[in-house]
Amino acid sequence: MVKTLIKHGNSYALVIDKAILELLRATPQTPLELTTDGDTLLVSPVRDSQRQKRLMASLKKINSRHGADLKRLAE
C-alpha cells in the first residue's frame, strides 16, 4: 500500500486506514511508537508493560534453547 502525507497545519500527517488499525488492534486513542533505521519508518502500537515482559521472557527462552541454530540459519 502506498500512502502520501497530507498537510496538517505546519506539519504533515499520515492517514492510517481503519482496516490496518483493526489488524493492529489499535484505535485512534492508542499511543503509537515511531522508530526508524534512517531508511524505513516503523509505526507500532505501544503495548502494556506486562505484555512486553512476557514477550521478552519468551524471546529469552527461545534464544537459550535455539540461539545457536538460529545463528547458523542466519549465516
Residue frames as a rotation matrix with the C-alpha (Angstrom) as fourth column:
MET 1
0.588 0.809 0.000 0.00
0.809 -0.588 0.000 0.00
0.000 0.000 -1.000 0.00
VAL 2
-0.568 -0.731 0.378 1.37
0.737 -0.656 -0.161 3.38
0.366 0.187 0.912 -0.97
LYS 3
0.496 0.683 -0.536 0.38
0.849 -0.511 0.135 6.42
-0.182 -0.522 -0.833 1.08
THR 4
-0.192 -0.488 0.852 1.03
0.530 -0.782 -0.328 10.14
0.826 0.388 0.408 0.71
LEU 5
-0.612 -0.065 -0.788 1.49
0.749 -0.367 -0.552 12.60
-0.253 -0.928 0.274 3.55
ILE 6
0.271 0.726 0.632 -1.12
0.745 -0.574 0.340 15.33
0.610 0.378 -0.697 3.90
LYS 7
-0.644 -0.468 0.606 -0.56
0.083 -0.829 -0.553 18.88
0.761 -0.306 0.573 5.16
HIS 8
0.412 0.708 -0.574 -1.81
0.739 0.109 0.665 19.40
0.533 -0.698 -0.478 8.73
GLY 9
0.929 -0.117 -0.351 -1.03
0.124 -0.795 0.594 22.91
-0.348 -0.595 -0.724 9.95
ASN 10
0.451 -0.851 -0.269 2.77
-0.890 -0.453 -0.059 23.31
-0.071 0.266 -0.961 9.94
SER 11
-0.423 -0.554 0.717 3.24
-0.524 0.795 0.304 19.53
-0.739 -0.247 -0.627 9.94
TYR 12
-0.358 0.312 -0.880 2.36
-0.789 0.402 0.464 16.56
0.499 0.861 0.102 7.80
ALA 13
-0.048 0.454 0.890 0.11
-0.781 0.538 -0.316 13.62
-0.622 -0.710 0.329 8.69
LEU 14
-0.875 -0.144 -0.461 -0.11
-0.389 0.775 0.497 10.02
0.286 0.615 -0.735 7.59
VAL 15
0.074 0.968 0.240 -3.66
-0.997 0.078 -0.007 8.69
-0.025 -0.239 0.971 7.42
ILE 16
-0.932 -0.337 0.136 -3.92
-0.348 0.936 -0.062 5.07
-0.106 -0.105 -0.989 8.58
ASP 17
-0.345 0.838 -0.422 -6.85
-0.531 0.196 0.824 3.12
0.773 0.509 0.378 7.16
LYS 18
0.229 0.571 0.788 -9.35
-0.974 0.141 0.180 1.60
-0.008 -0.809 0.588 9.57
ALA 19
0.898 0.117 -0.425 -8.59
-0.200 0.967 -0.157 -1.92
0.392 0.226 0.892 8.28
ILE 20
-0.027 -0.981 -0.194 -4.92
0.112 0.190 -0.975 -1.54
0.993 -0.048 0.104 9.25
LEU 21
-0.409 -0.051 0.911 -5.83
-0.810 -0.439 -0.388 -0.20
0.420 -0.897 0.138 12.68
GLU 22
0.648 0.715 0.261 -8.07
-0.760 0.592 0.268 -3.23
0.037 -0.373 0.927 13.18
LEU 23
0.633 -0.498 -0.593 -5.22
0.113 0.817 -0.566 -5.59
0.766 0.291 0.573 12.23
LEU 24
-0.458 -0.867 0.198 -3.02
0.004 -0.225 -0.974 -3.86
0.889 -0.445 0.107 14.80
ARG 25
0.172 0.647 -0.743 -5.84
0.884 0.231 0.406 -3.91
0.435 -0.727 -0.532 17.37
ALA 26
-0.807 -0.462 -0.367 -5.36
0.563 -0.791 -0.241 -0.15
-0.179 -0.401 0.899 17.67
THR 27
0.429 0.903 0.032 -7.81
0.895 -0.419 -0.155 2.71
-0.127 0.095 -0.987 17.99
PRO 28
0.403 -0.269 0.875 -7.34
0.318 -0.855 -0.409 6.43
0.858 0.443 -0.259 17.34
GLN 29
0.815 -0.070 0.575 -6.55
-0.523 -0.516 0.678 6.72
0.249 -0.854 -0.458 21.10
THR 30
0.841 -0.541 -0.017 -3.80
0.516 0.790 0.331 4.06
-0.166 -0.287 0.943 21.03
PRO 31
0.536 -0.736 -0.414 -0.34
-0.538 -0.676 0.504 5.60
-0.650 -0.048 -0.758 21.51
LEU 32
0.963 -0.244 0.116 1.94
0.239 0.570 -0.786 4.80
0.126 0.785 0.607 18.59
GLU 33
0.370 -0.916 -0.155 5.70
0.029 -0.155 0.987 4.42
-0.928 -0.370 -0.031 18.67
LEU 34
0.976 -0.138 -0.170 7.69
-0.191 -0.158 -0.969 5.62
0.107 0.978 -0.181 15.66
THR 35
0.320 -0.926 0.201 11.11
0.002 0.213 0.977 4.12
-0.947 -0.312 0.070 15.00
THR 36
0.947 -0.074 -0.313 13.45
-0.320 -0.120 -0.940 4.35
0.032 0.990 -0.138 12.06
ASP 37
0.452 -0.861 0.234 16.73
0.647 0.497 0.578 2.94
-0.614 -0.110 0.782 10.84
GLY 38
-0.337 -0.532 -0.777 17.28
-0.118 -0.795 0.595 6.05
-0.934 0.292 0.205 8.71
ASP 39
-0.963 0.001 -0.268 15.64
-0.267 0.098 0.959 4.44
0.027 0.995 -0.094 5.67
THR 40
-0.435 0.825 -0.362 12.44
0.376 0.532 0.759 2.83
0.818 0.193 -0.541 6.93
LEU 41
-0.581 0.375 0.723 9.72
-0.754 -0.582 -0.304 4.17
0.306 -0.722 0.621 9.21
LEU 42
-0.618 0.389 -0.683 8.09
0.417 0.899 0.134 1.65
0.667 -0.202 -0.718 11.54
VAL 43
-0.400 0.612 0.683 4.84
-0.787 -0.611 0.087 2.56
0.470 -0.503 0.726 13.29
SER 44
-0.477 0.231 -0.848 3.74
0.330 0.941 0.071 0.23
0.815 -0.246 -0.525 16.07
PRO 45
0.552 0.743 0.379 1.20
-0.165 -0.348 0.923 0.45
0.818 -0.571 -0.070 18.87
VAL 46
-0.545 -0.652 0.527 2.60
-0.653 -0.063 -0.754 0.89
0.525 -0.756 -0.392 22.36
ARG 47
0.190 0.573 -0.797 1.70
0.107 0.795 0.597 -2.22
0.976 -0.199 0.090 24.33
ASP 48
0.831 0.180 0.527 1.35
-0.471 -0.276 0.838 -2.54
0.297 -0.944 -0.145 28.06
SER 49
-0.032 -0.962 0.270 4.42
-0.978 -0.026 -0.208 -3.39
0.207 -0.270 -0.940 30.14
GLN 50
0.107 0.119 0.987 3.13
-0.544 0.838 -0.042 -6.83
-0.832 -0.532 0.154 31.21
ARG 51
0.952 0.258 0.163 2.79
0.009 0.510 -0.860 -7.88
-0.305 0.820 0.484 27.59
GLN 52
0.567 -0.813 -0.136 6.32
-0.624 -0.316 -0.715 -6.62
0.538 0.490 -0.686 26.87
LYS 53
-0.115 -0.611 0.783 7.69
-0.953 0.291 0.087 -8.58
-0.281 -0.736 -0.616 29.85
ARG 54
0.470 0.360 0.806 6.04
-0.179 0.933 -0.312 -11.80
-0.864 0.003 0.503 28.63
LEU 55
0.985 -0.129 -0.116 7.41
-0.108 0.066 -0.992 -11.24
0.136 0.989 0.051 25.13
MET 56
0.249 -0.960 0.127 10.94
-0.868 -0.280 -0.410 -10.63
0.429 -0.008 -0.903 26.39
ALA 57
-0.038 -0.202 0.979 10.75
-0.734 0.670 0.110 -13.74
-0.678 -0.715 -0.174 28.60
SER 58
0.792 0.388 0.472 9.62
0.027 0.749 -0.662 -15.80
-0.610 0.537 0.583 25.61
LEU 59
0.828 -0.529 -0.185 12.41
-0.352 -0.233 -0.907 -14.44
0.437 0.816 -0.379 23.43
LYS 60
0.002 -0.845 0.534 14.99
-1.000 -0.013 -0.017 -15.19
0.021 -0.534 -0.845 26.11
LYS 61
0.212 0.182 0.960 13.69
-0.402 0.912 -0.084 -18.76
-0.891 -0.368 0.267 26.41
ILE 62
0.976 0.165 0.145 13.78
0.071 0.389 -0.919 -19.28
-0.208 0.906 0.368 22.63
ASN 63
0.566 -0.822 -0.060 17.30
-0.641 -0.393 -0.659 -17.86
0.518 0.412 -0.750 22.38
SER 64
-0.059 -0.608 0.792 18.57
-0.928 0.326 0.181 -20.06
-0.368 -0.724 -0.583 25.21
ARG 65
0.322 0.273 0.907 17.15
-0.089 0.962 -0.258 -23.18
-0.943 0.003 0.334 23.56
HIS 66
0.603 0.092 0.793 17.65
0.702 0.412 -0.581 -22.42
-0.380 0.907 0.183 19.88
GLY 67
0.709 -0.310 -0.633 20.06
-0.278 -0.948 0.154 -19.48
-0.648 0.067 -0.758 19.69
ALA 68
-0.370 -0.921 0.119 22.91
-0.266 0.228 0.936 -21.44
-0.890 0.315 -0.330 18.09
ASP 69
-0.302 0.342 0.890 20.60
0.793 0.608 0.035 -22.96
-0.529 0.716 -0.454 15.48
LEU 70
0.767 0.637 -0.079 19.07
0.516 -0.685 -0.514 -19.57
-0.382 0.354 -0.854 14.67
LYS 71
0.357 -0.731 -0.582 22.52
-0.432 -0.681 0.591 -18.05
-0.828 0.040 -0.559 14.32
ARG 72
-0.613 -0.579 0.538 23.58
0.146 0.586 0.797 -20.79
-0.777 0.567 -0.274 11.87
LEU 73
0.101 0.745 0.660 20.39
0.914 0.192 -0.357 -20.29
-0.393 0.639 -0.661 9.85
ALA 74
0.812 0.231 -0.536 21.09
0.132 -0.967 -0.216 -16.58
-0.569 0.104 -0.816 9.61
GLU 75
-0.148 -0.969 -0.200 24.51
-0.174 -0.173 0.969 -17.17
-0.974 0.178 -0.143 8.01
